[in-house]
Amino acid sequence: MRILVTGGAGFIGSHLTDVFLDNGDEVTVLDDLSRGRPGRLDPSVVVHKASITDAAALRSIVERVRPELICHLAAQIDVRVSVDAPADDAVVNVVGTVNVLEAARAVGARVLFASTGGAIYGVDAPIPTPEDVLPGPEAPYGTAKYCAEQYLGLYNRLYGTRHAALRLANVYGPRQDPAGEAGVVGIFCGRAVREERPTVFGDGHQTRDYVYVKDVARAFLAAAQTDRPGVWNIGTGRETSVRELIDLLGQAAGRDLDPEFAPARPGELQRSALAIDAAARDLGWTPRTTVAEGVESVYRWVESGSPDRAGR
């Protein structure tokens, strides 16, 4: 299959590219390289530098590549940026997605969209949360992702396409910037390797569903091979607290860690975990990596110097 991955030089996108290459597919990447790094990719992969907000450039590339499938991961991913600049967030995450859908329609490509499971459901959602719970996002980022999902559904009804969305839990793993502003596992590992104290916002009892990046890449492969429309949660179905993460990281580091506590961030969900029964039933997908195994893997990656092609 010919596949185009938007945001393919990013943390998740580069792992996804590896999985499709291993499957024997022909993969091309489109990335504006604002966060992505070509060094994360196999040298055989062609990278087109362009933004999904540039509809003309995007369509020109898609018409040259003529993919059968577009895995759409390019996005504005920072929740705090979305709160500060909601219109800018919507330009990338809503208008950019419509641009991808239009480019895909021009060549008859199917779209698999990377949505959010961590930011789309509201504070009153049951735990673990199934896909049929009405979204109630608390930030513009989650609202934009939900709006983009609605466009996928509209195109399926209007044009008979078979686009699908994967609602991702908190994805972590090698190649996630340990010095970045997002990705608590990578950030904690980076601080632990530097022998600095991890900072916990709130009391540390807040939970998230941490899913390993290679499992996420396998979910995209399963959705590509299933060739059916739908919306699926991709997570572990299990809550892990920040305090549990620190304990697991201490085991990986071989020493007790002494976190420092800071005030809770406004609007942060106290609990989050995704029900994954539908993905198991419809896609034949379940996660393989435990949080303990994943945290160990990230710690060793950071300890080794955080090489771009690690986790291959």
NORLINFEN-V487734 format. One record per pair of residues at least 4 apart in sequence whose ideal C-beta (glycine too) atoms are under 7 Angstrom apart, sorted by the first residue. I is the first residue (numbers start at 0). GAP is how many residues later the second one is. If there is no record, write none. Layout:
I;GAP, I;GAP
//
This chain:
0;24, 0;67, 0;68, 1;24, 1;63, 1;64, 1;65, 1;66, 2;17, 2;22, 2;23, 2;24, 2;64, 2;66, 2;68, 3;24, 3;26, 3;58, 3;61, 3;63, 3;66, 4;8, 4;11, 4;12, 4;22, 4;24, 4;66, 4;68, 5;24, 5;46, 5;64, 5;66, 5;67, 5;68, 5;94, 6;6, 6;24, 6;29, 6;66, 6;67, 6;68, 7;5, 7;6, 7;9, 7;21, 7;22, 7;23, 7;65, 8;4, 8;5, 8;20, 8;22, 8;24, 8;27, 8;28, 8;29, 8;31, 8;32, 8;38, 9;4, 9;21, 9;25, 9;26, 9;63, 10;164, 10;165, 10;202, 11;4, 11;61, 11;102, 11;159, 11;201, 11;204, 12;4, 12;23, 12;60, 13;4, 13;26, 13;27, 13;161, 14;4, 14;160, 14;198, 14;199, 14;202, 14;296, 15;4, 15;55, 15;201, 15;204, 16;4, 16;10, 16;12, 16;24, 16;28, 17;4, 17;24, 17;294, 18;4, 18;198, 18;199, 18;202, 19;5, 19;7, 19;201, 20;4, 20;6, 20;21, 22;198, 26;18, 27;17, 27;18, 27;20, 27;37, 27;39, 28;12, 28;16, 28;18, 28;19, 29;18, 29;20, 29;31, 30;5, 30;16, 30;18, 30;43, 31;17, 31;18, 31;19, 32;16, 36;271, 37;9, 38;269, 39;135, 39;268, 39;269, 40;4, 40;6, 47;13, 49;4, 49;7, 49;8, 49;11, 51;6, 51;22, 51;44, 51;47, 51;48, 52;38, 52;39, 52;42, 52;43, 52;46, 53;4, 54;4, 54;44, 55;4, 56;4, 57;4, 57;41, 57;42, 57;45, 58;4, 58;44, 58;47, 59;4, 60;4, 61;5, 61;41, 61;42, 61;44, 61;45, 62;43, 62;44, 65;41, 66;40, 66;42, 67;41, 67;42, 68;40, 68;41, 68;43, 68;155, 69;30, 69;34, 69;39, 69;41, 70;41, 70;149, 71;25, 71;28, 71;39, 71;40, 71;41, 71;42, 72;41, 73;22, 74;17, 74;18, 75;5, 75;6, 75;13, 75;16, 75;17, 76;105, 77;4, 77;103, 77;104, 78;4, 78;40, 78;60, 78;62, 79;4, 80;4, 80;8, 81;4, 81;7, 81;57, 81;58, 81;59, 81;62, 82;56, 82;57, 84;4, 85;4, 85;54, 86;4, 88;4, 88;51, 88;52, 88;55, 89;4, 89;5, 89;50, 89;54, 90;4, 90;5, 91;4, 92;4, 92;51, 92;52, 92;55, 93;4, 93;50, 93;53, 93;54, 94;4, 95;4, 96;4, 96;16, 96;51, 96;54, 97;4, 97;53, 98;4, 99;4, 99;11, 100;4, 100;10, 100;50, 100;54, 101;4, 103;5, 103;7, 104;54, 109;51, 109;52, 109;53, 110;41, 110;52, 111;52, 111;54, 111;108, 111;111, 111;112, 112;35, 112;36, 112;39, 112;50, 112;52, 113;52, 113;54, 114;5, 114;30, 114;33, 114;34, 114;50, 114;51, 114;52, 114;53, 115;4, 115;26, 115;29, 115;51, 115;52, 116;50, 116;51, 116;52, 116;116, 116;117, 116;118, 116;157, 117;51, 117;52, 117;90, 117;154, 118;18, 118;20, 118;22, 118;23, 118;26, 119;15, 119;17, 119;22, 119;25, 119;26, 119;47, 120;4, 120;8, 120;12, 120;14, 120;15, 121;13, 121;14, 121;16, 122;15, 122;146, 124;4, 124;8, 125;7, 126;112, 126;144, 126;146, 127;109, 127;145, 127;146, 127;147, 128;4, 128;144, 128;145, 128;146, 129;145, 130;100, 130;101, 130;102, 130;147, 134;11, 136;5, 136;6, 136;9, 137;4, 137;129, 138;128, 139;4, 140;4, 141;4, 142;4, 143;4, 144;4, 145;4, 146;4, 147;4, 148;4, 148;16, 148;82, 149;4, 150;4, 151;4, 151;11, 151;13, 152;4, 153;4, 154;4, 154;6, 154;8, 155;5, 155;6, 155;7, 155;73, 161;65, 161;66, 161;67, 162;66, 163;59, 163;64, 163;65, 163;66, 163;67, 164;66, 165;53, 165;54, 165;57, 165;66, 165;68, 166;64, 166;65, 166;66, 166;67, 166;107, 167;48, 167;66, 168;40, 168;41, 168;42, 168;65, 168;66, 168;67, 168;105, 169;38, 169;39, 169;40, 169;41, 170;40, 170;42, 170;45, 171;4, 171;11, 171;13, 171;14, 171;38, 171;40, 171;41, 171;122, 171;126, 172;39, 172;40, 172;41, 172;121, 172;124, 172;125, 172;138, 173;123, 173;124, 173;127, 173;136, 173;137, 174;133, 174;135, 174;136, 175;7, 175;10, 176;6, 176;9, 177;8, 177;9, 177;11, 177;12, 177;124, 177;128, 178;11, 179;6, 179;7, 182;4, 183;4, 183;61, 184;4, 184;25, 184;60, 184;110, 184;113, 185;4, 185;112, 186;4, 187;4, 187;10, 187;57, 187;58, 187;61, 188;4, 188;60, 188;109, 188;110, 188;113, 189;4, 189;112, 190;5, 190;6, 190;7, 191;6, 191;57, 191;61, 191;65, 191;107, 192;109, 192;110, 196;61, 196;62, 196;63, 197;48, 197;59, 197;61, 198;60, 198;61, 198;63, 199;4, 199;42, 199;59, 199;61, 199;62, 200;61, 200;62, 200;63, 200;64, 201;4, 201;62, 201;66, 203;37, 203;38, 203;39, 204;36, 204;38, 205;35, 205;36, 205;62, 205;64, 205;65, 206;32, 206;33, 206;34, 206;64, 206;65, 206;66, 207;32, 207;64, 208;26, 208;27, 208;29, 208;30, 208;63, 208;64, 208;65, 209;26, 209;30, 209;81, 210;4, 210;5, 210;23, 210;24, 210;25, 210;76, 211;75, 211;77, 211;82, 212;4, 213;4, 213;75, 214;4, 214;72, 214;73, 214;74, 215;4, 215;18, 216;4, 217;4, 217;67, 218;4, 218;15, 218;60, 218;64, 218;66, 219;4, 220;4, 221;4, 221;61, 221;62, 221;63, 222;60, 225;56, 225;57, 229;52, 231;46, 231;47, 231;50, 231;51, 232;41, 232;42, 232;43, 232;45, 232;46, 233;42, 233;45, 234;38, 234;39, 234;41, 235;51, 236;36, 236;37, 236;38, 236;39, 237;35, 238;32, 238;34, 239;4, 239;5, 239;51, 241;4, 242;4, 243;4, 244;4, 244;50, 245;4, 245;11, 245;13, 246;4, 247;4, 247;43, 247;44, 247;47, 248;4, 248;8, 248;46, 248;50, 249;5, 249;6, 249;7, 251;43, 251;44, 251;47, 252;4, 252;46, 263;4, 275;4, 275;10, 276;4, 277;4, 278;4, 278;6, 279;5, 279;6, 288;4, 288;5, 289;4, 290;4, 291;4, 292;4, 293;4, 294;4, 295;4, 296;4, 297;4, 298;4, 299;4, 300;5, 300;9, 300;10, 301;4, 303;6
//
